[in-house]
């Protein structure tokens, strides 16, 4: 008895609570039929309360007045049940079609059913009546309830076929499943099973269709999100490409100050990247080193042009000014917070491994890794390129100078990699030229 009471009265409630939970979880997804689902939930909760009231309560031992009042209450709740249930069934159709144009047409069977069964309140027994023993008895027009089921089934089949033809097989399958459940509801009703069993099946149909809709619209939401992410990524790539072009333009503007250093920055950047690759750096690290190499001399923008292009030997005062370009470069690039590594190459590329470099006098591995790589590449290009005060130094002589600088001027690891690159350059391709493509 207790189990039966639980199944009859609380199974629909459990299903509808599941629907409420799903609607809460999916509150970020805009489902067009949300208001209709909310209406159905309210109706289902009301039906559950009615089912609890309609549970058999004995009138034995009650006074005639109390018994009549209980019978009237039973008649009232049963009328509400047989009026609300077809309305709720028609709401399913409204949810599925989501078309306001023919709303009245959809609800006509429910209205007819409600009018017929509500006559019981006036003492009519044409649809049903509650007997003096407080039990439910059917009348001659009781089968009119199947008007709703029949109408509902016809619509489900039509919409299912249309969905299948529109290549929406998932919706078609869901509707066919609901159709079979509706047939089970009709069989239960015909056999006189109490309404709450069919309430459970109806609630299950509603839950199934909500799951379908929430899945569908969440997928649409995910698709929109993916499209937005792709758009942002494309914009990021374009911005990154623009940034690279701006960096290259800066590098060219630096080199343009001196006709003898034209292409120096791009060559240093390329050599630095090749050293980084040979040392096992990641592609991302190699790219960072490349762009830091492009801008390593940007501080020369702040150095007087007559000092940079001077053909003779620099005076001590002029040399001190030249030594300021790493500091100036770091100050300029330090404002680019999105790419903090750029300032590292600019400030540290004249540091020496033995600590005798400038501007900070850093020693050994205290010098940033990136700066140690650029320092070797910068020295190689400076020696192998033509200057206002000398011709390019021969490759073999450059190699000897780098060997001398291992452990003093240069990081031993990166100097040896540079030597290896020189040894591989049998045709002397690492010679001066205006630019190296990225």
C-alpha positions as CSV (number, residue, x, y, z in Angstrom):
1,X,0.0,0.0,0.0
2,X,2.8,2.4,1.0
3,X,4.8,1.6,-2.2
4,X,1.7,2.0,-4.3
5,X,1.0,5.4,-2.7
6,X,4.5,6.5,-3.3
7,X,4.5,5.4,-7.0
8,X,1.1,6.9,-7.7
9,X,1.6,10.3,-6.0
10,X,5.3,11.0,-6.0
11,X,6.7,9.5,-9.2
12,X,5.4,12.5,-11.3
13,X,6.8,14.8,-8.6
14,X,10.2,13.2,-8.8
15,X,10.2,13.5,-12.6
16,X,9.1,17.1,-12.5
17,X,11.7,17.9,-9.9
18,X,14.3,16.4,-12.3
19,X,13.0,18.8,-15.0
20,X,13.3,21.8,-12.6
21,X,16.9,20.7,-11.8
22,X,17.7,20.5,-15.5
23,X,16.2,23.9,-16.2
24,X,18.3,25.4,-13.4
25,X,21.5,23.7,-14.7
26,X,20.7,25.0,-18.2
27,X,19.7,28.5,-17.1
28,X,22.5,30.0,-19.3
29,X,20.9,28.4,-22.4
30,X,18.1,30.4,-24.0
31,X,15.4,27.8,-24.8
32,X,12.4,29.5,-26.6
33,X,9.9,27.2,-24.9
34,X,11.1,28.0,-21.3
35,X,7.8,29.7,-20.3
36,X,5.7,26.9,-21.6
37,X,7.8,24.4,-19.6
38,X,7.4,26.5,-16.5
39,X,3.6,26.5,-17.1
40,X,3.6,22.7,-17.4
41,X,5.7,22.4,-14.2
42,X,3.1,24.4,-12.3
43,X,0.3,22.3,-13.7
44,X,2.1,19.0,-12.9
45,X,2.8,20.2,-9.3
46,X,-0.9,21.0,-9.0
47,X,-1.8,17.5,-10.4
48,X,0.5,15.9,-7.9
49,X,-1.2,17.6,-5.0
50,X,-4.6,16.6,-6.5
51,X,-3.4,13.0,-6.7
52,X,-2.5,13.1,-3.0
53,X,-6.0,14.4,-2.1
54,X,-7.7,11.9,-4.3
55,X,-6.0,9.0,-2.5
56,X,-8.7,6.7,-1.1
57,X,-9.9,8.1,2.2
58,X,-12.6,6.2,4.0
59,X,-15.8,8.1,4.9
60,X,-16.8,5.3,7.2
61,X,-17.7,6.8,10.6
62,X,-18.1,10.3,9.3
63,X,-21.3,12.3,9.7
64,X,-23.5,12.7,6.6
65,X,-22.4,16.3,6.2
66,X,-18.7,15.5,6.5
67,X,-19.0,12.6,4.1
68,X,-20.8,14.9,1.5
69,X,-18.1,17.5,1.9
70,X,-15.4,14.9,1.3
71,X,-17.3,13.5,-1.7
72,X,-17.6,17.1,-3.1
73,X,-13.9,17.7,-2.5
74,X,-13.1,14.4,-4.3
75,X,-15.4,15.5,-7.2
76,X,-13.8,18.9,-7.4
77,X,-10.2,17.5,-7.4
78,X,-11.1,14.9,-10.0
79,X,-12.7,17.5,-12.2
80,X,-9.5,19.6,-11.9
81,X,-7.4,16.6,-12.8
82,X,-9.4,15.7,-15.9
83,X,-9.3,19.3,-17.0
84,X,-5.7,20.0,-16.3
85,X,-4.2,16.8,-17.7
86,X,-5.5,17.2,-21.3
87,X,-4.4,20.9,-21.1
88,X,-1.0,19.8,-20.1
89,X,-0.9,17.3,-23.0
90,X,-1.8,20.1,-25.4
91,X,1.0,22.2,-23.9
92,X,3.4,19.6,-25.1
93,X,2.2,20.2,-28.6
94,X,2.6,23.9,-28.1
95,X,6.2,23.3,-26.9
96,X,7.0,21.1,-29.8
97,X,5.6,23.4,-32.5
98,X,6.2,26.7,-30.6
99,X,3.8,28.4,-32.9
100,X,1.3,31.0,-31.5
101,X,-0.6,31.3,-34.7
102,X,-2.8,28.2,-34.2
103,X,-2.7,28.1,-30.4
104,X,-6.5,28.0,-30.1
105,X,-6.7,25.1,-32.6
106,X,-4.3,23.1,-30.5
107,X,-6.3,23.6,-27.3
108,X,-9.8,23.0,-28.6
109,X,-9.8,19.2,-27.7
110,X,-8.6,20.1,-24.2
111,X,-11.3,22.7,-23.8
112,X,-14.0,20.3,-25.0
113,X,-12.7,17.6,-22.5
114,X,-12.6,20.1,-19.6
115,X,-16.2,21.3,-20.3
116,X,-17.6,17.7,-20.5
117,X,-15.9,16.6,-17.2
118,X,-16.7,19.8,-15.3
119,X,-20.4,19.0,-15.6
120,X,-19.8,16.6,-12.6
121,X,-19.7,19.6,-10.4
122,X,-23.4,20.3,-11.2
123,X,-24.4,16.8,-10.4
124,X,-24.3,15.4,-13.9
125,X,-23.0,11.9,-14.4
126,X,-22.5,12.1,-18.2
127,X,-18.6,11.9,-17.8
128,X,-18.1,10.6,-14.3
129,X,-19.3,10.9,-10.7
130,X,-18.1,10.2,-7.2
131,X,-20.4,7.7,-5.5
132,X,-21.8,7.8,-2.0
133,X,-18.9,5.5,-1.0
134,X,-16.4,8.2,-2.2
135,X,-15.2,6.1,-5.2
136,X,-14.9,7.3,-8.8
137,X,-17.4,6.0,-11.4
138,X,-17.4,6.6,-15.2
139,X,-20.2,7.9,-17.2
140,X,-21.3,7.4,-20.8
141,X,-19.1,10.2,-22.2
142,X,-16.0,9.2,-20.4
143,X,-14.3,8.1,-23.7
144,X,-14.3,11.7,-24.8
145,X,-11.0,12.0,-22.9
146,X,-9.5,10.1,-25.8
147,X,-10.2,13.1,-28.0
148,X,-7.2,14.7,-26.5
149,X,-5.0,11.6,-26.8
150,X,-6.1,11.0,-30.5
151,X,-5.5,14.7,-31.4
152,X,-2.1,14.5,-29.6
153,X,-1.0,11.3,-31.3
154,X,-2.0,12.7,-34.8
155,X,0.1,15.8,-34.2
156,X,3.1,13.8,-32.9
157,X,3.0,11.6,-36.0
158,X,2.7,14.6,-38.3
159,X,5.5,16.5,-36.7
160,X,7.7,13.4,-36.5
161,X,7.3,12.7,-40.2
162,X,8.0,16.4,-41.1
163,X,11.1,16.4,-38.8
164,X,12.4,13.2,-40.5
165,X,11.9,14.8,-44.0
166,X,13.7,17.9,-42.8
167,X,16.7,15.6,-41.9
168,X,16.1,16.2,-38.2
169,X,16.2,12.5,-37.2
170,X,16.9,13.1,-33.6
171,X,13.7,15.1,-33.1
172,X,11.8,12.5,-35.1
173,X,13.0,9.7,-32.8
174,X,12.1,11.7,-29.6
175,X,8.6,12.4,-31.0
176,X,8.0,8.7,-31.9
177,X,9.1,7.7,-28.4
178,X,6.6,10.2,-26.9
179,X,4.0,8.8,-29.3
180,X,4.4,5.3,-27.9
181,X,4.2,6.7,-24.4
182,X,1.0,8.5,-25.2
183,X,-0.5,5.2,-26.5
184,X,0.4,3.6,-23.1
185,X,-1.4,6.5,-21.4
186,X,-4.5,5.9,-23.4
187,X,-4.4,2.2,-22.6
188,X,-4.1,2.9,-18.9
189,X,-7.0,5.3,-19.1
190,X,-9.2,2.9,-21.0
191,X,-8.6,0.2,-18.4
192,X,-9.6,2.5,-15.7
193,X,-6.2,2.9,-14.1
194,X,-6.0,5.9,-11.7
195,X,-4.8,9.1,-13.4
196,X,-1.5,9.4,-11.6
197,X,0.1,6.6,-13.5
198,X,-0.6,8.4,-16.8
199,X,0.6,11.7,-15.1
200,X,4.0,10.0,-14.6
201,X,4.2,9.0,-18.3
202,X,3.1,12.5,-19.4
203,X,5.7,14.1,-17.1
204,X,8.3,11.7,-18.6
205,X,7.4,12.9,-22.1
206,X,7.9,16.5,-21.1
207,X,11.2,15.7,-19.5
208,X,12.4,13.8,-22.6
209,X,11.5,16.7,-24.9
210,X,13.2,19.2,-22.6
211,X,16.4,17.1,-22.6
212,X,16.2,17.1,-26.4
213,X,15.8,20.9,-26.6
214,X,18.4,21.7,-24.0
215,X,20.9,19.5,-25.8
216,X,20.1,21.1,-29.1
217,X,20.3,24.7,-27.9
218,X,23.4,24.0,-25.8
219,X,25.1,22.6,-28.9
220,X,24.0,25.8,-30.8
221,X,25.5,27.8,-27.9
222,X,28.7,25.8,-28.1
223,X,28.8,26.3,-31.9
224,X,28.4,30.1,-31.4
225,X,31.1,30.0,-28.7
226,X,33.5,28.0,-31.0
227,X,32.8,30.5,-33.8
228,X,33.5,33.4,-31.5
229,X,36.7,31.8,-30.2
230,X,37.8,31.1,-33.8
231,X,37.1,34.7,-34.7
232,X,39.1,35.9,-31.7
233,X,42.0,33.6,-32.6
234,X,42.0,34.8,-36.2
235,X,42.0,38.4,-34.9
236,X,44.9,37.4,-32.6
237,X,46.8,36.0,-35.5
238,X,46.2,39.1,-37.5
239,X,47.4,41.2,-34.6
240,X,50.4,39.0,-34.1
241,X,51.2,39.3,-37.8
242,X,50.9,43.1,-37.5
243,X,53.1,43.1,-34.4
244,X,55.8,41.2,-36.3
245,X,55.6,43.7,-39.1
246,X,55.9,46.6,-36.6
247,X,58.9,44.9,-35.0
248,X,60.6,44.4,-38.4
249,X,59.9,48.0,-39.2
250,X,61.5,49.2,-36.0
251,X,64.6,47.0,-36.7
252,X,64.9,48.5,-40.2
253,X,64.6,52.0,-38.9
254,X,67.5,51.3,-36.5
255,X,69.7,49.9,-39.2
256,X,68.8,52.7,-41.6
257,X,70.8,55.2,-39.3
258,X,74.0,53.7,-40.7
259,X,74.5,52.5,-44.2
260,X,77.1,50.1,-42.9
261,X,74.8,48.3,-40.5
262,X,71.9,47.9,-42.9
263,X,70.5,44.4,-42.3
264,X,72.5,43.9,-39.2
265,X,69.4,43.4,-36.9
266,X,67.7,40.9,-39.1
267,X,70.9,38.9,-39.5
268,X,71.6,38.9,-35.7
269,X,68.0,37.8,-35.2
270,X,68.4,34.9,-37.7
271,X,71.7,33.7,-36.2
272,X,70.2,33.9,-32.7
273,X,67.3,31.8,-33.7
274,X,69.6,29.2,-35.3
275,X,71.7,29.0,-32.1
276,X,68.6,28.7,-30.0
277,X,67.2,25.9,-32.2
278,X,70.6,24.0,-32.1
279,X,70.6,24.3,-28.3
280,X,67.2,22.6,-28.0
281,X,65.0,25.6,-27.3
282,X,61.2,25.2,-27.9
283,X,59.7,26.8,-31.1
284,X,58.1,29.5,-28.9
285,X,61.5,30.3,-27.2
286,X,63.2,30.4,-30.6
287,X,60.6,32.9,-31.9
288,X,61.0,35.1,-28.8
289,X,64.8,35.1,-29.2
290,X,64.4,36.0,-32.9
291,X,62.3,39.1,-32.2
292,X,64.4,40.1,-29.3
293,X,67.4,39.9,-31.7
294,X,65.6,42.1,-34.2
295,X,65.3,44.9,-31.6
296,X,68.5,44.4,-29.6
297,X,70.0,47.6,-31.0
298,X,66.8,49.8,-30.7
299,X,68.5,51.9,-28.1
300,X,70.8,53.4,-30.8
301,X,67.8,55.5,-31.8
302,X,68.8,57.7,-28.8
303,X,72.4,57.9,-29.8
304,X,73.6,60.9,-32.0
305,X,73.9,59.9,-35.6
306,X,77.4,61.4,-36.0
307,X,78.7,59.0,-33.3
308,X,77.1,56.0,-34.9
309,X,78.4,56.8,-38.4
310,X,81.8,58.1,-37.3
311,X,84.5,56.5,-39.5
312,X,87.4,57.0,-37.1
313,X,88.0,55.8,-33.6
314,X,85.6,56.9,-31.0
315,X,86.7,59.2,-28.2
316,X,86.2,57.9,-24.6
317,X,83.2,60.3,-24.2
318,X,81.7,59.0,-27.5
319,X,82.2,55.4,-26.4
320,X,80.5,56.1,-23.1
321,X,77.5,57.4,-25.0
322,X,77.5,54.3,-27.3
323,X,77.5,52.1,-24.2
324,X,74.2,53.7,-23.1
325,X,72.2,52.2,-26.0
326,X,71.5,48.9,-24.1
327,X,69.9,50.9,-21.3
328,X,68.0,53.1,-23.7
329,X,66.8,50.1,-25.6
330,X,65.6,48.4,-22.4
331,X,63.7,51.5,-21.4
332,X,62.0,51.8,-24.7
333,X,61.0,48.1,-24.9
334,X,60.2,47.9,-21.2
335,X,56.9,49.7,-21.9
336,X,55.8,46.8,-24.1
337,X,54.4,44.8,-21.2
338,X,52.8,42.2,-23.5
339,X,56.3,41.1,-24.7
340,X,58.6,41.5,-21.7
341,X,61.4,39.4,-23.2
342,X,62.1,42.1,-25.8
343,X,63.8,44.3,-23.3
344,X,66.0,41.5,-22.0
345,X,67.8,41.1,-25.3
346,X,68.3,44.8,-25.6
347,X,69.8,45.3,-22.2
348,X,72.0,42.3,-21.9
349,X,73.5,41.7,-25.4
350,X,76.8,43.5,-24.4
351,X,77.3,41.7,-21.1
352,X,80.4,39.4,-21.1
353,X,80.5,35.9,-19.6
354,X,83.5,37.0,-17.4
355,X,81.6,39.9,-16.0
356,X,83.5,42.7,-17.8
357,X,80.6,43.7,-20.0
358,X,78.1,46.5,-19.7
359,X,75.8,48.0,-18.6
360,X,75.3,45.8,-15.5
361,X,78.6,43.8,-15.4
362,X,76.7,40.5,-15.0
363,X,78.7,37.3,-15.0
364,X,78.2,33.8,-16.2
365,X,74.7,32.4,-16.0
366,X,73.5,35.5,-14.2
367,X,73.3,37.0,-17.7
368,X,69.9,36.1,-19.2
369,X,70.0,33.1,-21.4
370,X,68.5,35.1,-24.3
371,X,71.1,37.8,-24.0
372,X,74.0,35.3,-24.0
373,X,72.7,33.9,-27.3
374,X,72.2,37.3,-29.0
375,X,75.7,38.4,-27.8
376,X,77.4,35.6,-29.8
377,X,75.3,36.3,-32.9
378,X,75.8,40.0,-32.6
379,X,79.6,39.6,-32.3
380,X,79.7,37.3,-35.3
381,X,77.8,39.7,-37.5
382,X,79.8,42.7,-36.4
383,X,83.0,41.0,-37.3
384,X,81.8,39.4,-40.6
385,X,80.2,42.6,-41.9
386,X,81.7,45.8,-43.4
387,X,82.0,48.8,-41.2
388,X,82.8,52.4,-41.9
389,X,86.3,51.9,-40.3
390,X,87.2,48.5,-41.8
391,X,86.3,45.8,-44.3
392,X,84.6,42.5,-43.3
393,X,86.9,40.2,-41.3
394,X,87.5,36.8,-43.1
395,X,85.4,33.9,-41.9
396,X,88.4,32.0,-40.5
397,X,89.6,35.0,-38.5
398,X,86.1,35.5,-37.1
399,X,86.1,31.8,-36.0
400,X,89.4,32.3,-34.3
401,X,88.1,35.4,-32.4
402,X,85.1,33.5,-31.2
403,X,87.3,30.6,-30.0
404,X,89.4,33.2,-28.0
405,X,86.2,34.5,-26.5
406,X,84.9,31.2,-25.2
407,X,84.4,31.5,-21.4
408,X,85.5,35.1,-21.3
409,X,83.3,37.1,-23.7
410,X,80.9,34.4,-24.7
411,X,78.9,31.6,-23.1
412,X,80.9,28.4,-23.9
413,X,77.8,26.4,-25.0
414,X,76.5,29.1,-27.4
415,X,79.9,30.0,-28.7
416,X,80.5,26.3,-29.6
417,X,77.2,26.2,-31.4
418,X,78.2,29.4,-33.3
419,X,81.4,27.7,-34.3
420,X,79.5,24.6,-35.5
421,X,77.3,26.9,-37.7
422,X,80.4,28.5,-39.1
423,X,82.0,25.2,-39.9
424,X,78.8,24.1,-41.7
425,X,78.8,27.3,-43.7
426,X,81.2,26.0,-46.3
427,X,80.0,28.4,-49.0
428,X,80.1,31.4,-46.6
429,X,76.4,32.0,-46.8
430,X,76.4,33.7,-43.4
431,X,78.0,36.7,-44.9
432,X,76.7,40.3,-45.0
433,X,73.5,40.9,-46.9
434,X,70.7,43.4,-46.4
435,X,68.0,41.2,-45.0
436,X,67.1,37.7,-44.0
437,X,63.5,36.5,-44.5
438,X,61.6,35.4,-41.4
